[in-house]
Amino acid sequence: MPTFKNDPVDSSTDSTAAAVRAENTNTTPNAGPGVHAKSAAAAVLGESSTWHGVAGITQSKTGGAGVFGSGDAGGPGVIGTSKTWVGVFGETFGTQNGPAGVWADGHEGGSGVKGHTSCPGAFGVAGFHLTNKGPGIFGQGNPAGLFEGDVRVTGALVVQNTDVLQRLGALEQQAGSAAQLGTQLRALEQKVTALQAQVAGLQGQLNTAVSNLTGRITLAEFAISQLKAVVLAGG
C-alpha cells in the first residue's frame, strides 16, 4: 500500500464518476471505514455548487446513521448553518415505531430540543401540522407544558373536553344576568320600603281616627247618661 507523507494527493475528473473512490470489502460488522481522515482542523471537507457538500447513505437496519457526528470534548455532534434556508433539515417517510423527522434526546440534564431566536416576531420553537388533522406541538410530562411569560391563544382552548373560552363567555352572561337580577331586587326592596312607610302612615292615621271616635263615643255615652238622669228625675 503506497504511503504519502507531506505530499497532498490531488485527483480530478470531468466524468460523472467519483474523483476519489475508496471501498472496504470486509462484509462483517467489524469492517474498517472506507475512508479515514484525521486533522487538527476539518478532517473531511466537502463542497458542492449544486447539491450536498457531504452525503452519507446507510443500508443499516439496526440503527446505523447516514451521517453521524460526535462531540467528545465540548463541541456539538453536528452543526448545520444556512444563509438562505434551514440550518438542519430532517425528514422521514416511516409510519411505524414512532418515526420523526428530527429526534433529540437530552441526557444528564440537557434539553431534548432547544430553540433560540433574536428575530422580532419569529419563534424560538415552531411546530406546524400541514393538514390540520393533528397537533402542531405535542408535550407529555409533569407538567406537559411550562410557560414563563404571557400566553396568547387565538383559537379554542379546550381543557378536559371543555372549551374554556366558551365556558368563560357563558359565565360572563350568567354574571350579567345575576347583576340584572340584583338590580331588580334592589328596586323591589326600595318599593317595599316605600310601601312599608305608607302602611305606617296609614296605621298612624287609623290610630288617630280610632282614638277620636272613642272620645266621641265616650262623650255621647256621658250625654245619654245625663239625659237619662233628667228624664228619670222629671218622671
PEGI-V569740 format. One record per backbone hydrogen bond with DSSP energy under -1.0 kcal/mol. NH is the residue of the N-H (numbers start at 1). CO is the residue of the C=O. Records with the same first field share a line. If there is no record, write none. Layout:
# PEGI-V569740
NH: CO  CO
This chain:
# PEGI-V569740
31: 28
110: 107
122: 119
159: 162
164: 157
167: 163
168: 164
169: 165
170: 166
171: 167
172: 168
173: 169
174: 170
175: 171
176: 172
177: 173
178: 174
179: 175
180: 176
181: 177
182: 178
183: 179
184: 180
185: 181
186: 182
187: 183
188: 184
189: 185
190: 186
191: 187
192: 188
193: 189
194: 190
195: 191
196: 192
197: 193
198: 194
199: 195
200: 196
201: 197
202: 198
203: 199
204: 200
205: 201
206: 202
207: 203
208: 204
209: 205
210: 206
211: 207
212: 208
213: 209
214: 210
215: 211
216: 212
217: 213
218: 214
219: 215
220: 216
221: 217
222: 218
223: 219
224: 220
225: 221
226: 222
227: 223
228: 224
229: 225
230: 226
231: 227
232: 228
233: 229
234: 230
235: 231
